[in-house]
Amino acid sequence: MAQPSVTELISPTTTQRMRLGLPGLRPMLIMGIVALLVAIFLLSLVIGSVSIPLEEVVRILLGQEATKASWSNIILNYRLPQAVTAVLAGAALGISGLMMQTFFRNPLADPFILGISSGASLGVALVVLTVGTVTTTLLSGLGLLGDLGLAAAASMGSAVVLLIVLWTAHRVSNGMTLLILGLLFGYLTSAMVSLLLYFSIPERIQAYINWTFGSFSSVTWDQLLIITPTIIGGLVAAFLLSKSLNALLLGEAYAQSMGLNLMAARFGIIVTTAILAGTVTAFCGPIGFIGIAVPHLCRSLFNTSDHRMLVPLTILVGALVALAASIIADVPGSSIVLPLNAVTAFIGAPAVIWVILSRRNIKETFAS
Amino acid sequence: MSAIRLQLQAVSVGYAERRQPTKVVVPPFTESLEGGQLVCLIGPNGAGKSTLLRTMAGIQKPLSGQVLLNGNDVHRMSASDRAKHISVVLTQKTEVGLFTGYGLVAMGRHPYTAWTGQLSESDHAVVVRAIEMVGAEKLANQSINTMSDGERQKIMIARALAQEPNLLILDEPTAFLDLPRRVETLVLLRDLAREVGCSIVLSTHDLDLALRLADRIWLLPQDKPIQVGMPEELVLNGAFEAAFQSSTVAFDAETGAFKTHDDWSRRVYLQGDGITYIWTRRALERAGYAISDHAEDGQPSIRIEDTDAPLWHVTINQHATDCDSIEALMAALSA
């Protein structure tokens, strides 16, 4: 009589038990965060300097008449573009931060580590601080902020730095050199900005500083026509790069030994990061914190380093954090608007510190 | 023996950079391996072991010659093709973040999966088999961060096996391990080579283990041509002695280990046999005594009486003492 051998009896279960080691993708978790994001998104439309009832908000979104015409105007021309911008910018910054941290194997890397934001700052500083007549008033200086010209200047600045970084990336053999060069480009451009500030007039300096505070509220629908496809393209690219990013967790040498085309991956990661971070900086100013904190938050909260999970999670959590910051910066129920960068750091830093300290796994979450 | 063949045809290794003189690290040599063979690459630090391994792995181009795997030039393969033939375990300790043993081994399937990185059933089967082959079943669900160095090394070897290589290259796989783990790792690799039928080339400083386990040794002395052959052959033809010659240590062809050169002026005559003899001899040599095999005037003589408890009869200048431990023996000799 043929009895199944002991190994036949045991081996399927051991195999299954081993495979538990690979948690795989968690669709329920993703769906949960999507639901939370939708809720916060609606909340951001409801509250603000004036509160608008949720059913009115929904009616306006569905294209129906609102009880007050001014509500329609507030929702469609102010709060909706601002919320959409926050979602896109948060996702873009989170993803670029994630890619830079993995690429440089450095927990302190952020979207701007390559000097992208420094380039953008220089572009904006050149426009705000030097262009125009000497008699420009404070108001006209501020008026520049809404201009597509400013975004163009920032994009140009980012693009120039990007080209320099790519040219270097092609010539140097390891990522660390690139990291240091990015840092040095940053110092160089800050120095130029300092000089421009030194020789400028107070009104223009104020306008420039306002830009550095960061804001989601100055973005118009016309600008969103440019921002939306660019950022969605960048996020799709990040999805396509997930497998390469996973390989890079083991370091460039191992990644190459597993068949990764290092030059192609490097090029893809740098260009994607530059496009995402550059676009956000051009239209919303240099927004800090989200890019460095959200990836850590995701790794720590969801206990994974697998980019096939981290990329969607970072997109969603980044959007959530940016939306929340945007709501708080507008101080609901008042007409005060706080600098966005102050809010992201003020609210975000303690939150992240709490998560890190309570989980005690920051060292482990990170490949270094 | 498997049909997998690794051939190195007049391969020379080094660095050729523009505006700089070419630096030859390993002059041309030719070697051929059957599948299932374990090669230990031995040599002092800085002799170019890592450079040679990198060149074989296809990461670096050779200065001349070809590295052929089943007749295919590894430097002409695409990176993803090469990854299906050659896998590596590097010497650096890798922090990878939040991965389980299984997750890390599964990374070895990178060259085989589509752009999504999704593992198929057959990929899973290879991963499970790789884990079983290194005996890391218990580590599969464990986080990498909670593993010891030896356990982590097993997982890294399993990851390399999951690439289904014909050639597995390991750069000092035993560097961070304690002695039992070193033996375990090298025995595991020897068995893997036999079982999988792939060629394994590793660099190591564990001369003794390499001599016992390797099918072939590549001996890479500093600034001298590389010597390849069976371990015993290299010992007999004096290659080892020549490679490791220095003013303070010498290779002892009798024991296959290093000996320190000391001042051999103090000689003792030692009589006895068995394990007590061997260890007494080692203690004496460590203390700087040369052992002579016949009695001479004016030289201490030791006779081991190996009953239940060993006893050492020491005679120094016609004065006899009995010692009941090696420590007492040493004290008597230096008195």
Interface residues (C-beta under 8 A of the other chain):
Chain A: T14 T15 R17 M18 R19 L20 G21 L22 L240 S242 K243 N246 A247 L249 L250 G251 A253 Y254 Q256 S257 M258 G259 L260 N261 R299 N303 T304 S305 D306 R308 N361 E364 T365 F366 A367 S368
Chain B: A57 I59 A79 S80 D81 R82 A83 K84 I86 S87 V88 L90 Q92 T94 E95 V96 G97 L98 F99 T100 G101 Y102 G103 A106 M107 G108 H110 P111 T113 W115 T116 G117 L119 H124 V128 I131 E137 A140 N141 Q142 S143 N145 Q163
